[in-house]
Amino acid sequence: MSEEIRDDMSFAEMLEASEAKPLYAGKIVKAKVISVSPTECVVGIDGSKHTGVVTLREMSHDPNAKMEDLVKVDDELDLVVVKTNDQEGVDTLSRVRFEAQKGMKDVAAEERPVVGQMINDVRAEIETIIDKQKAVIAEAALAHKLEAETIDVTLPGEEVVIGKEHPLNIVLNELKEIFIGLGFSIAEGPEVELDHYNFEALNIPKDHPARDTQDTFYISDNVVLRTQTSGMQVRVMEQKKPPIRIIAPGRVYRSDAVDATHSPLFHQIEGLVVDKGIRMSDLKGILELFAKKLYGEDTVVRFRPHHFPFTEPSAEMDIQCYRCHGAGCPLCKGEGWIEILGGGMVHPKVLKNGGVNPDEYSGFAFGIGLERLVMFRFNIDDMRLLYENDLRFLSQF
């Protein structure tokens, strides 16, 4: 065991005791450079079997410094031990930290161990004071942060704004429930449609006004943005054999100017029933039941003859004005009735186009404008309100 350094020792005894003492952080040693790399150099510590590493950072504070410019192999260096290895191995040394003690060069060799020990003791004391002060500052910062972030649990929380269902979806979901309850299923199809399904298969000839570019958005000569969901009639008949009972809700597009009652984009619900023995009375019964489910049991309906290329015979269905009850008012334009949909018996040509034998099967179809139902249901007088995303309007539903 090495001898402790005592005040009553001679300088020679102190030097001998210091050199015999194992390496420790802060000890000043002489070392010889063994190898040099771009980022560090390896040194052998004089009087010891230990080797050490000196990094470029421990050699110089200059960010542009290069290790090969600072030291060469076999150079002798005065270094300070920064960190020792608990087991036999490589110790970390520093030249930069030794520079802080460069005044030691003026101290006589026999006195250096004692002076070095004194420097180490003073440094240790300063570091202890600094560490204590850091702890005090950190504790004060934490206390201040906790005080600043104090939460008053008695304060009311911020109101969470919850969205509401859009009026179009309100009525559409009600309509779906009504028809699903009547045994219908939901069918969906493409909004970018082939001319064949949008016109040809529905018995709409080439010279029909609806096929004019002023009324229809054409993608190409044979592709359009669908003007109606009626094309789903043929698509469903091609894919499924009778009996068929479906509704097909979806967006449709027409080249209309935007105003209170028109939009280039709106929603339509197509209905189709195909089976043996289907009659016009079945259509009237289904639609009357639908109207009463949607608007109330006291709803009065009427059917008027009309013409559609894809149904024969055809009709439009009106409901009695809910505001004036048939007397006439501005809402119904003095007529006492409001048109809500059109329909009729599926034309035999349409059945053939869908692959259904019109001699064996018959069917009815109808088309409902969703926006019109919503406007009547909620007494809305401007269709544009449904698309402007004005929360003052939408929050009322």
KEKE-3310 file (N, C-alpha, C; in steps of 0.2 Angstrom, whole numbers, plus 5000, padded with zeros to 4 digits):
npx = (5004:5003:5011:5004:5004:5012:5013:5025:5035:5049:5053:5058:5053:5039:5038:5042:5031:5020:5022:5022:5009:4993:4986:4975:4960:4965:4978:4994:5004:5018:5019:5021:5019:5011:5003:4995:4979:4966:4957:4961:4975:4985:4994:5008:5009:5022:5031:5022:5011:5000:4990:4985:4971:4970:4959:4955:4948:4952:4965:4965:4956:4953:4943:4947:4958:4970:4974:4986:4994:4996:5003:5016:5021:5030:5032:5034:5023:5016:5003:4986:4977:4961:4950:4950:4952:4943:4947:4962:4967:4963:4966:4959:4965:4971:4977:4972:4966:4977:4984:4978:4984:4997:5005:5012:5024:5034:5036:5047:5053:5053:5043:5031:5022:5016:5010:5003:4993:4987:4981:4972:4964:4958:4952:4942:4935:4929:4922:4913:4906:4900:4892:4883:4877:4871:4862:4853:4849:4842:4832:4825:4821:4812:4802:4797:4792:4782:4774:4769:4762:4752:4736:4719:4707:4694:4690:4679:4679:4686:4674:4669:4667:4655:4652:4638:4625:4624:4610:4607:4612:4604:4591:4593:4597:4586:4577:4584:4582:4568:4566:4574:4567:4556:4561:4570:4587:4603:4611:4626:4635:4646:4651:4656:4651:4647:4641:4633:4626:4621:4612:4609:4605:4594:4584:4585:4586:4598:4596:4590:4586:4592:4605:4612:4626:4625:4617:4624:4639:4652:4665:4672:4668:4661:4660:4653:4649:4638:4620:4610:4604:4598:4604:4609:4599:4600:4613:4612:4602:4609:4618:4611:4598:4580:4570:4571:4575:4579:4587:4596:4606:4615:4627:4624:4626:4623:4623:4619:4615:4620:4608:4594:4587:4593:4608:4624:4628:4620:4609:4602:4590:4588:4575:4571:4561:4559:4550:4539:4523:4522:4514:4507:4500:4507:4518:4512:4507:4519:4526:4517:4516:4530:4530:4522:4528:4540:4535:4524:4509:4497:4500:4496:4495:4497:4495:4502:4500:4514:4529:4543:4558:4562:4552:4536:4519:4521:4523:4521:4524:4515:4515:4503:4504:4512:4511:4500:4490:4484:4477:4484:4499:4514:4525:4521:4519:4506:4499:4495:4500:4516:4528:4538:4544:4547:4541:4537:4532:4544:4551:4549:4560:4571:4571:4575:4587:4594:4595:4584:4569:4555:4543:4541:4544:4540:4542:4544:4550:4558:4563:4570:4573:4585:4589:4577:4568:4574:4573:4560:4557:4563:4559:4567:4573:4582:4593:4607:4611:4614:4626:4636:4643:4641:4642:4633:4621:4620:4621:4609:4602)
npy = (4994:5011:5025:5038:5056:5067:5081:5082:5076:5075:5084:5075:5063:5066:5067:5054:5046:5051:5047:5034:5032:5026:5030:5044:5054:5070:5069:5074:5069:5062:5058:5047:5049:5036:5032:5041:5047:5055:5060:5057:5053:5040:5037:5032:5030:5037:5027:5019:5005:5008:5014:5028:5039:5053:5065:5075:5085:5087:5091:5103:5119:5124:5124:5122:5114:5101:5084:5078:5090:5094:5084:5072:5055:5048:5060:5069:5072:5083:5079:5079:5068:5064:5055:5039:5021:5009:4996:4987:4996:5008:5025:5041:5056:5074:5088:5100:5103:5102:5114:5123:5122:5126:5134:5126:5123:5131:5127:5119:5103:5094:5099:5098:5087:5090:5103:5101:5092:5101:5110:5101:5099:5111:5113:5103:5107:5119:5114:5107:5117:5123:5113:5112:5124:5124:5114:5121:5131:5124:5118:5129:5134:5123:5124:5137:5134:5124:5132:5141:5133:5129:5121:5126:5116:5119:5127:5130:5119:5120:5123:5110:5109:5100:5092:5092:5082:5084:5092:5086:5073:5070:5068:5059:5048:5045:5042:5031:5022:5020:5014:5003:4996:4993:4982:4985:4986:4994:5002:5006:5017:5022:5040:5046:5042:5030:5035:5025:5019:5031:5036:5029:5016:5019:5022:5034:5044:5049:5062:5068:5082:5082:5077:5086:5097:5109:5105:5094:5088:5083:5071:5065:5059:5048:5047:5054:5065:5059:5062:5058:5046:5036:5027:5017:5008:4999:4994:4987:4977:4970:4964:4957:4945:4946:4943:4961:4974:4989:5004:5018:5030:5045:5057:5069:5077:5092:5104:5117:5134:5142:5145:5150:5138:5129:5120:5115:5103:5090:5079:5063:5051:5035:5023:5006:4992:4976:4962:4948:4952:4965:4981:4997:5001:4996:5004:5017:5014:5011:5023:5032:5028:5030:5044:5047:5042:5050:5063:5063:5056:5062:5067:5072:5065:5066:5060:5064:5063:5061:5062:5051:5045:5033:5026:5020:5018:5035:5046:5060:5064:5073:5082:5088:5105:5109:5120:5129:5119:5116:5127:5137:5147:5157:5148:5136:5142:5146:5135:5125:5113:5103:5097:5082:5071:5059:5046:5029:5015:5003:5005:4993:4992:4996:4986:4976:4980:4979:4965:4958:4949:4957:4951:4942:4948:4963:4980:4994:5011:5025:5042:5053:5069:5074:5086:5094:5087:5089:5103:5106:5099:5105:5118:5127:5140:5143:5134:5135:5137:5124:5121:5130:5129:5136:5138:5145:5142:5128:5124:5124:5112)
npz = (5000:4996:5003:5012:5009:5020:5030:5037:5029:5019:5003:4994:4999:4998:4984:4980:4986:4980:4967:4968:4971:4965:4949:4948:4946:4940:4943:4938:4925:4916:4899:4884:4867:4858:4846:4833:4828:4817:4826:4839:4851:4856:4872:4881:4899:4909:4920:4923:4919:4912:4898:4889:4883:4873:4867:4853:4857:4870:4868:4862:4861:4849:4836:4823:4824:4821:4824:4820:4818:4830:4839:4837:4834:4848:4854:4870:4883:4895:4905:4912:4922:4917:4918:4926:4923:4931:4930:4924:4910:4897:4901:4902:4897:4898:4889:4888:4900:4908:4905:4912:4923:4921:4927:4935:4930:4934:4947:4958:4955:4966:4974:4967:4968:4980:4978:4967:4973:4982:4972:4966:4977:4980:4968:4968:4979:4974:4964:4971:4977:4966:4961:4972:4971:4958:4961:4970:4962:4952:4960:4964:4951:4948:4958:4955:4942:4945:4953:4943:4935:4941:4943:4944:4949:4951:4941:4927:4913:4896:4883:4873:4856:4847:4832:4821:4813:4796:4787:4775:4776:4787:4783:4772:4779:4786:4775:4770:4781:4780:4768:4769:4779:4771:4764:4755:4747:4748:4734:4725:4713:4700:4699:4688:4673:4660:4644:4639:4650:4656:4646:4634:4638:4645:4636:4631:4617:4604:4600:4610:4621:4634:4632:4627:4626:4634:4645:4650:4658:4649:4649:4639:4622:4625:4639:4654:4667:4678:4675:4682:4694:4688:4679:4687:4687:4676:4678:4690:4686:4677:4685:4694:4696:4694:4709:4711:4722:4726:4732:4726:4731:4728:4722:4708:4692:4684:4671:4677:4681:4697:4709:4720:4719:4711:4706:4701:4706:4714:4724:4722:4723:4717:4714:4712:4708:4703:4697:4696:4690:4695:4698:4693:4704:4715:4715:4718:4731:4738:4737:4743:4756:4759:4759:4770:4780:4781:4781:4790:4796:4792:4779:4763:4746:4728:4712:4696:4678:4668:4658:4655:4648:4651:4658:4657:4659:4666:4680:4691:4708:4720:4735:4747:4751:4766:4773:4769:4767:4755:4751:4744:4743:4745:4746:4740:4728:4726:4721:4730:4730:4731:4721:4723:4718:4704:4694:4688:4678:4673:4657:4644:4635:4643:4652:4644:4640:4652:4653:4656:4654:4647:4645:4655:4667:4676:4682:4693:4694:4702:4705:4717:4722:4733:4739:4738:4746:4758:4759:4759:4771:4781:4779:4771:4761:4752:4742:4741:4754:4759:4755:4759:4771:4782:4799:4807:4801:4800:4813:4818:4816)
capx = (5000:5007:5012:5001:5008:5011:5017:5032:5039:5054:5051:5060:5048:5033:5038:5042:5025:5015:5024:5020:5002:4990:4983:4968:4958:4968:4985:4998:5009:5022:5017:5024:5014:5012:5000:4991:4974:4963:4953:4964:4981:4986:5000:5010:5011:5028:5031:5015:5010:4994:4990:4979:4969:4969:4955:4957:4945:4956:4971:4965:4949:4953:4939:4950:4964:4971:4978:4993:4998:4998:5008:5019:5023:5036:5032:5033:5018:5014:4995:4982:4972:4954:4946:4954:4948:4943:4951:4967:4964:4964:4964:4957:4970:4969:4982:4969:4965:4983:4985:4975:4989:5003:5010:5016:5031:5038:5037:5052:5051:5052:5037:5026:5017:5012:5007:4997:4988:4983:4977:4967:4959:4955:4947:4937:4930:4926:4917:4907:4902:4896:4887:4878:4873:4867:4856:4849:4846:4837:4826:4821:4817:4807:4797:4794:4788:4776:4769:4766:4758:4746:4729:4713:4703:4687:4688:4676:4683:4684:4668:4671:4662:4654:4649:4631:4624:4622:4603:4606:4612:4598:4585:4595:4598:4579:4575:4587:4579:4561:4566:4577:4562:4552:4564:4575:4594:4607:4616:4630:4638:4651:4648:4659:4647:4647:4636:4628:4622:4617:4607:4607:4602:4588:4580:4586:4589:4604:4593:4586:4589:4596:4611:4616:4632:4622:4614:4627:4646:4655:4672:4674:4661:4657:4660:4650:4647:4631:4615:4605:4606:4594:4609:4610:4594:4603:4619:4609:4599:4615:4622:4607:4592:4574:4567:4576:4572:4585:4588:4603:4607:4622:4628:4623:4629:4620:4626:4614:4618:4618:4603:4591:4583:4597:4615:4627:4629:4615:4609:4596:4589:4584:4572:4569:4558:4558:4548:4534:4517:4523:4509:4507:4497:4512:4522:4508:4507:4526:4528:4513:4519:4536:4529:4519:4534:4544:4532:4519:4503:4492:4502:4491:4499:4493:4500:4500:4503:4520:4533:4550:4560:4564:4546:4529:4517:4525:4519:4525:4520:4515:4512:4499:4508:4511:4510:4493:4486:4481:4474:4489:4503:4520:4529:4519:4517:4499:4496:4493:4504:4523:4531:4544:4548:4544:4542:4533:4533:4550:4550:4551:4567:4576:4572:4579:4594:4597:4595:4578:4563:4549:4537:4540:4545:4539:4545:4543:4556:4556:4569:4569:4578:4586:4589:4570:4565:4577:4571:4553:4557:4566:4557:4573:4570:4588:4597:4614:4613:4616:4633:4640:4646:4640:4640:4627:4615:4621:4620:4602:4599)
capy = (5000:5017:5029:5044:5062:5070:5088:5081:5073:5079:5085:5069:5058:5067:5065:5046:5044:5053:5043:5027:5032:5024:5035:5047:5060:5076:5068:5076:5063:5062:5052:5047:5047:5030:5033:5047:5047:5061:5062:5056:5050:5035:5038:5028:5034:5035:5024:5015:5000:5010:5018:5033:5042:5060:5066:5081:5091:5087:5093:5110:5122:5127:5120:5120:5111:5094:5081:5077:5096:5095:5080:5067:5049:5049:5066:5068:5077:5083:5078:5078:5063:5066:5049:5033:5015:5005:4990:4989:4998:5015:5031:5047:5062:5080:5093:5107:5104:5103:5121:5127:5121:5127:5137:5121:5122:5136:5124:5114:5096:5090:5102:5098:5083:5093:5109:5098:5090:5107:5112:5096:5100:5118:5112:5099:5111:5124:5110:5105:5123:5124:5108:5113:5130:5121:5111:5126:5135:5119:5117:5135:5134:5118:5127:5142:5131:5121:5137:5144:5129:5127:5121:5127:5111:5121:5131:5126:5117:5123:5119:5106:5110:5094:5093:5089:5079:5089:5091:5082:5067:5068:5066:5054:5042:5043:5039:5024:5018:5019:5009:4996:4993:4990:4977:4987:4986:5000:5001:5012:5016:5028:5046:5047:5036:5029:5037:5020:5018:5037:5038:5024:5010:5021:5024:5041:5044:5054:5069:5070:5088:5081:5075:5092:5099:5114:5102:5088:5088:5078:5070:5063:5058:5042:5047:5060:5066:5056:5067:5055:5039:5031:5022:5011:5003:4994:4991:4982:4972:4966:4960:4953:4943:4947:4949:4966:4979:4993:5012:5020:5037:5048:5064:5069:5084:5095:5111:5123:5140:5142:5150:5147:5132:5125:5119:5110:5097:5089:5072:5060:5044:5031:5017:5001:4986:4972:4956:4946:4955:4972:4985:5004:5002:4995:5010:5022:5012:5012:5031:5036:5026:5033:5051:5048:5040:5055:5070:5063:5052:5067:5069:5070:5065:5065:5058:5067:5060:5064:5058:5050:5041:5026:5023:5020:5025:5039:5051:5064:5064:5080:5082:5094:5110:5108:5127:5131:5114:5116:5134:5141:5151:5158:5142:5131:5146:5147:5129:5121:5106:5103:5091:5080:5065:5057:5038:5025:5008:5003:5004:4987:4993:4997:4980:4972:4983:4976:4958:4955:4948:4961:4947:4938:4953:4970:4984:5002:5015:5032:5046:5058:5074:5074:5093:5096:5084:5093:5110:5105:5096:5110:5125:5131:5143:5144:5128:5136:5136:5118:5119:5135:5127:5141:5135:5148:5139:5121:5122:5124:5106)
capz = (5000:4995:5009:5012:5009:5026:5031:5040:5024:5015:4997:4990:5001:4995:4977:4980:4988:4975:4961:4970:4972:4959:4945:4950:4942:4943:4944:4933:4923:4909:4894:4877:4861:4854:4840:4832:4823:4816:4832:4846:4851:4862:4875:4887:4904:4912:4927:4924:4913:4909:4892:4890:4876:4873:4861:4850:4861:4876:4866:4860:4860:4843:4832:4816:4825:4818:4829:4817:4818:4837:4841:4833:4838:4852:4858:4877:4885:4902:4904:4918:4921:4918:4920:4926:4922:4937:4929:4919:4903:4895:4905:4898:4899:4894:4889:4889:4907:4911:4903:4918:4929:4918:4932:4939:4927:4938:4954:4959:4954:4972:4977:4962:4971:4986:4975:4963:4977:4984:4967:4966:4983:4979:4962:4971:4983:4970:4960:4976:4978:4960:4961:4976:4969:4953:4964:4973:4956:4949:4964:4963:4945:4948:4962:4951:4937:4948:4955:4937:4931:4946:4940:4948:4947:4952:4935:4922:4907:4890:4879:4867:4851:4844:4826:4820:4807:4790:4786:4769:4779:4792:4779:4768:4783:4787:4769:4770:4786:4778:4762:4771:4782:4766:4761:4749:4749:4745:4728:4724:4707:4698:4697:4681:4670:4653:4640:4638:4656:4658:4641:4629:4641:4648:4631:4629:4610:4603:4599:4616:4624:4640:4629:4624:4631:4638:4651:4653:4658:4646:4650:4632:4619:4628:4646:4656:4674:4678:4676:4686:4697:4685:4676:4692:4686:4671:4681:4695:4682:4673:4690:4698:4693:4699:4711:4713:4726:4728:4731:4724:4732:4726:4719:4701:4690:4678:4669:4679:4685:4704:4711:4726:4718:4706:4708:4696:4709:4719:4726:4719:4726:4712:4717:4707:4710:4697:4699:4692:4693:4698:4694:4695:4711:4719:4715:4722:4738:4741:4738:4748:4763:4760:4761:4776:4785:4781:4783:4795:4794:4789:4773:4757:4740:4722:4706:4689:4672:4665:4653:4656:4642:4654:4662:4654:4660:4670:4684:4696:4714:4724:4742:4748:4754:4773:4776:4767:4767:4748:4749:4740:4747:4741:4746:4734:4722:4725:4718:4735:4730:4730:4718:4726:4714:4698:4693:4683:4676:4669:4650:4642:4632:4648:4655:4639:4640:4658:4652:4660:4649:4649:4644:4661:4673:4676:4687:4693:4696:4704:4707:4722:4723:4741:4742:4738:4752:4764:4759:4762:4778:4786:4777:4769:4755:4747:4741:4742:4761:4761:4753:4761:4777:4787:4805:4810:4798:4801:4820:4819:4815)
cpx = (5004:5006:5008:5006:5007:5015:5024:5037:5044:5051:5052:5055:5041:5033:5038:5035:5019:5016:5021:5012:4998:4987:4976:4967:4962:4975:4989:5004:5013:5020:5020:5019:5016:5009:4996:4985:4971:4960:4956:4971:4982:4993:5001:5012:5017:5027:5025:5014:5003:4995:4984:4977:4968:4966:4957:4954:4949:4963:4971:4957:4948:4949:4942:4957:4964:4976:4985:4997:5000:5003:5010:5020:5030:5037:5031:5028:5017:5006:4992:4977:4965:4949:4950:4949:4949:4947:4957:4965:4967:4962:4963:4962:4968:4975:4979:4968:4972:4986:4983:4980:4996:5008:5014:5023:5036:5040:5043:5049:5049:5045:5031:5020:5012:5007:5001:4991:4984:4979:4971:4961:4955:4950:4941:4932:4926:4920:4911:4903:4897:4891:4881:4873:4869:4861:4851:4845:4840:4831:4822:4817:4811:4801:4793:4789:4781:4771:4766:4761:4753:4740:4724:4708:4695:4685:4684:4680:4681:4678:4671:4666:4661:4650:4642:4630:4621:4614:4602:4607:4607:4593:4587:4595:4590:4576:4577:4583:4572:4561:4569:4571:4556:4555:4569:4582:4597:4612:4620:4634:4642:4647:4651:4656:4648:4641:4630:4623:4618:4612:4605:4603:4595:4583:4580:4590:4595:4602:4589:4590:4593:4604:4615:4621:4630:4619:4618:4635:4649:4663:4675:4667:4657:4657:4657:4650:4639:4626:4610:4607:4602:4598:4610:4604:4597:4609:4617:4606:4604:4618:4618:4601:4586:4573:4572:4572:4577:4583:4595:4604:4614:4621:4627:4625:4625:4623:4620:4618:4616:4613:4600:4588:4587:4605:4618:4629:4623:4614:4602:4596:4585:4582:4570:4567:4557:4556:4542:4527:4517:4518:4510:4505:4502:4517:4519:4508:4514:4527:4523:4515:4525:4535:4526:4524:4538:4541:4526:4513:4498:4494:4497:4495:4494:4498:4497:4503:4509:4524:4540:4552:4560:4558:4540:4524:4521:4521:4524:4521:4521:4513:4508:4504:4506:4510:4503:4488:4481:4477:4478:4493:4510:4525:4527:4517:4510:4495:4493:4496:4511:4525:4537:4547:4544:4545:4537:4535:4539:4549:4553:4558:4572:4577:4576:4586:4598:4597:4589:4572:4557:4543:4536:4540:4542:4542:4543:4550:4554:4563:4567:4575:4579:4586:4582:4567:4567:4574:4563:4552:4558:4564:4563:4571:4576:4592:4604:4616:4616:4623:4638:4644:4646:4637:4634:4620:4615:4620:4613:4598:4602)
cpy = (5006:5021:5036:5050:5065:5077:5087:5078:5078:5080:5078:5063:5059:5065:5057:5044:5046:5049:5036:5026:5030:5031:5037:5053:5067:5076:5071:5071:5065:5057:5053:5045:5041:5030:5039:5045:5054:5064:5061:5053:5045:5037:5033:5032:5032:5033:5020:5010:5002:5014:5023:5036:5049:5062:5073:5087:5092:5090:5101:5112:5124:5122:5118:5116:5104:5091:5080:5084:5097:5091:5075:5061:5050:5055:5065:5074:5077:5084:5078:5073:5065:5061:5043:5027:5011:4999:4992:4990:5005:5020:5037:5053:5068:5085:5100:5108:5105:5111:5125:5127:5122:5130:5132:5120:5126:5133:5119:5107:5093:5093:5100:5093:5086:5099:5106:5095:5096:5110:5108:5097:5106:5117:5108:5103:5116:5120:5108:5111:5124:5120:5110:5119:5128:5118:5116:5130:5130:5118:5123:5136:5129:5121:5133:5139:5128:5126:5141:5140:5126:5127:5121:5122:5113:5125:5127:5124:5120:5119:5116:5106:5103:5095:5090:5086:5084:5087:5086:5075:5065:5065:5060:5047:5040:5040:5032:5019:5016:5013:5002:4993:4990:4984:4979:4987:4993:4998:5007:5011:5022:5034:5048:5041:5036:5032:5031:5019:5025:5039:5032:5018:5012:5024:5031:5042:5049:5061:5071:5077:5087:5079:5081:5095:5105:5111:5096:5090:5082:5077:5069:5062:5052:5042:5054:5060:5064:5062:5065:5049:5034:5025:5016:5006:4997:4990:4985:4976:4967:4962:4955:4951:4945:4941:4954:4971:4984:5001:5013:5028:5039:5055:5064:5076:5086:5102:5116:5128:5140:5147:5147:5140:5127:5125:5114:5103:5096:5082:5070:5053:5040:5025:5012:4995:4982:4965:4954:4949:4961:4977:4992:5005:5001:5001:5016:5020:5013:5019:5034:5034:5029:5041:5052:5046:5046:5062:5069:5059:5056:5069:5067:5070:5064:5063:5061:5064:5064:5060:5058:5045:5033:5023:5024:5015:5028:5044:5055:5064:5070:5078:5089:5099:5110:5115:5129:5126:5114:5122:5138:5146:5152:5152:5137:5135:5146:5141:5124:5114:5107:5097:5089:5074:5063:5049:5035:5018:5008:5001:4997:4987:4993:4990:4975:4974:4980:4968:4955:4955:4952:4957:4943:4943:4960:4974:4991:5005:5022:5036:5052:5063:5076:5082:5096:5093:5088:5100:5110:5103:5101:5118:5130:5134:5144:5137:5129:5136:5129:5116:5125:5134:5132:5138:5138:5145:5131:5119:5122:5117:5101)
cpz = (5000:5002:5008:5012:5016:5026:5033:5035:5021:5007:4993:4992:4998:4988:4976:4981:4983:4969:4962:4970:4965:4955:4948:4946:4945:4943:4938:4931:4917:4905:4887:4872:4858:4847:4839:4826:4822:4822:4839:4845:4857:4865:4880:4893:4908:4919:4928:4918:4910:4903:4893:4883:4877:4866:4859:4854:4867:4874:4864:4859:4853:4838:4825:4817:4822:4823:4827:4817:4826:4840:4836:4838:4842:4855:4865:4879:4892:4902:4911:4917:4922:4921:4920:4925:4928:4936:4925:4912:4901:4899:4900:4901:4895:4895:4890:4896:4911:4910:4909:4924:4926:4922:4936:4936:4931:4945:4953:4958:4960:4975:4973:4965:4976:4983:4971:4967:4980:4978:4966:4971:4982:4973:4964:4975:4979:4966:4964:4977:4972:4960:4966:4974:4963:4956:4967:4967:4953:4953:4964:4957:4945:4952:4958:4945:4939:4950:4949:4934:4936:4942:4945:4946:4948:4946:4930:4916:4901:4886:4873:4862:4847:4838:4826:4814:4802:4789:4780:4772:4784:4788:4775:4773:4785:4781:4769:4775:4783:4773:4764:4775:4778:4762:4755:4752:4745:4740:4727:4717:4705:4696:4690:4677:4662:4650:4639:4644:4657:4653:4637:4632:4644:4643:4630:4622:4610:4602:4605:4619:4630:4638:4627:4629:4635:4645:4654:4653:4655:4647:4643:4629:4622:4636:4649:4664:4674:4679:4681:4689:4693:4681:4681:4690:4681:4674:4686:4691:4679:4678:4694:4695:4697:4703:4713:4717:4729:4728:4730:4725:4730:4723:4711:4699:4684:4677:4670:4682:4692:4706:4717:4725:4713:4708:4703:4699:4714:4720:4724:4722:4721:4716:4711:4710:4703:4699:4695:4695:4696:4694:4697:4702:4716:4720:4719:4729:4741:4742:4743:4755:4764:4763:4768:4782:4786:4783:4788:4792:4790:4782:4767:4751:4734:4717:4700:4684:4670:4660:4655:4651:4645:4658:4657:4657:4666:4674:4688:4702:4718:4731:4743:4753:4762:4776:4775:4767:4760:4746:4745:4744:4743:4741:4741:4728:4720:4722:4724:4735:4729:4727:4721:4723:4708:4697:4688:4682:4672:4662:4648:4639:4637:4652:4651:4640:4647:4658:4656:4654:4651:4648:4651:4667:4671:4682:4687:4696:4698:4706:4711:4722:4731:4743:4742:4744:4758:4765:4762:4769:4783:4784:4775:4762:4750:4747:4743:4750:4763:4759:4755:4767:4782:4794:4808:4807:4800:4808:4822:4819:4820)
residu = (MET:SER:GLU:GLU:ILE:ARG:ASP:ASP:MET:SER:PHE:ALA:GLU:MET:LEU:GLU:ALA:SER:GLU:ALA:LYS:PRO:LEU:TYR:ALA:GLY:LYS:ILE:VAL:LYS:ALA:LYS:VAL:ILE:SER:VAL:SER:PRO:THR:GLU:CYS:VAL:VAL:GLY:ILE:ASP:GLY:SER:LYS:HIS:THR:GLY:VAL:VAL:THR:LEU:ARG:GLU:MET:SER:HIS:ASP:PRO:ASN:ALA:LYS:MET:GLU:ASP:LEU:VAL:LYS:VAL:ASP:ASP:GLU:LEU:ASP:LEU:VAL:VAL:VAL:LYS:THR:ASN:ASP:GLN:GLU:GLY:VAL:ASP:THR:LEU:SER:ARG:VAL:ARG:PHE:GLU:ALA:GLN:LYS:GLY:MET:LYS:ASP:VAL:ALA:ALA:GLU:GLU:ARG:PRO:VAL:VAL:GLY:GLN:MET:ILE:ASN:ASP:VAL:ARG:ALA:GLU:ILE:GLU:THR:ILE:ILE:ASP:LYS:GLN:LYS:ALA:VAL:ILE:ALA:GLU:ALA:ALA:LEU:ALA:HIS:LYS:LEU:GLU:ALA:GLU:THR:ILE:ASP:VAL:THR:LEU:PRO:GLY:GLU:GLU:VAL:VAL:ILE:GLY:LYS:GLU:HIS:PRO:LEU:ASN:ILE:VAL:LEU:ASN:GLU:LEU:LYS:GLU:ILE:PHE:ILE:GLY:LEU:GLY:PHE:SER:ILE:ALA:GLU:GLY:PRO:GLU:VAL:GLU:LEU:ASP:HIS:TYR:ASN:PHE:GLU:ALA:LEU:ASN:ILE:PRO:LYS:ASP:HIS:PRO:ALA:ARG:ASP:THR:GLN:ASP:THR:PHE:TYR:ILE:SER:ASP:ASN:VAL:VAL:LEU:ARG:THR:GLN:THR:SER:GLY:MET:GLN:VAL:ARG:VAL:MET:GLU:GLN:LYS:LYS:PRO:PRO:ILE:ARG:ILE:ILE:ALA:PRO:GLY:ARG:VAL:TYR:ARG:SER:ASP:ALA:VAL:ASP:ALA:THR:HIS:SER:PRO:LEU:PHE:HIS:GLN:ILE:GLU:GLY:LEU:VAL:VAL:ASP:LYS:GLY:ILE:ARG:MET:SER:ASP:LEU:LYS:GLY:ILE:LEU:GLU:LEU:PHE:ALA:LYS:LYS:LEU:TYR:GLY:GLU:ASP:THR:VAL:VAL:ARG:PHE:ARG:PRO:HIS:HIS:PHE:PRO:PHE:THR:GLU:PRO:SER:ALA:GLU:MET:ASP:ILE:GLN:CYS:TYR:ARG:CYS:HIS:GLY:ALA:GLY:CYS:PRO:LEU:CYS:LYS:GLY:GLU:GLY:TRP:ILE:GLU:ILE:LEU:GLY:GLY:GLY:MET:VAL:HIS:PRO:LYS:VAL:LEU:LYS:ASN:GLY:GLY:VAL:ASN:PRO:ASP:GLU:TYR:SER:GLY:PHE:ALA:PHE:GLY:ILE:GLY:LEU:GLU:ARG:LEU:VAL:MET:PHE:ARG:PHE:ASN:ILE:ASP:ASP:MET:ARG:LEU:LEU:TYR:GLU:ASN:ASP:LEU:ARG:PHE:LEU:SER:GLN:PHE)
# end
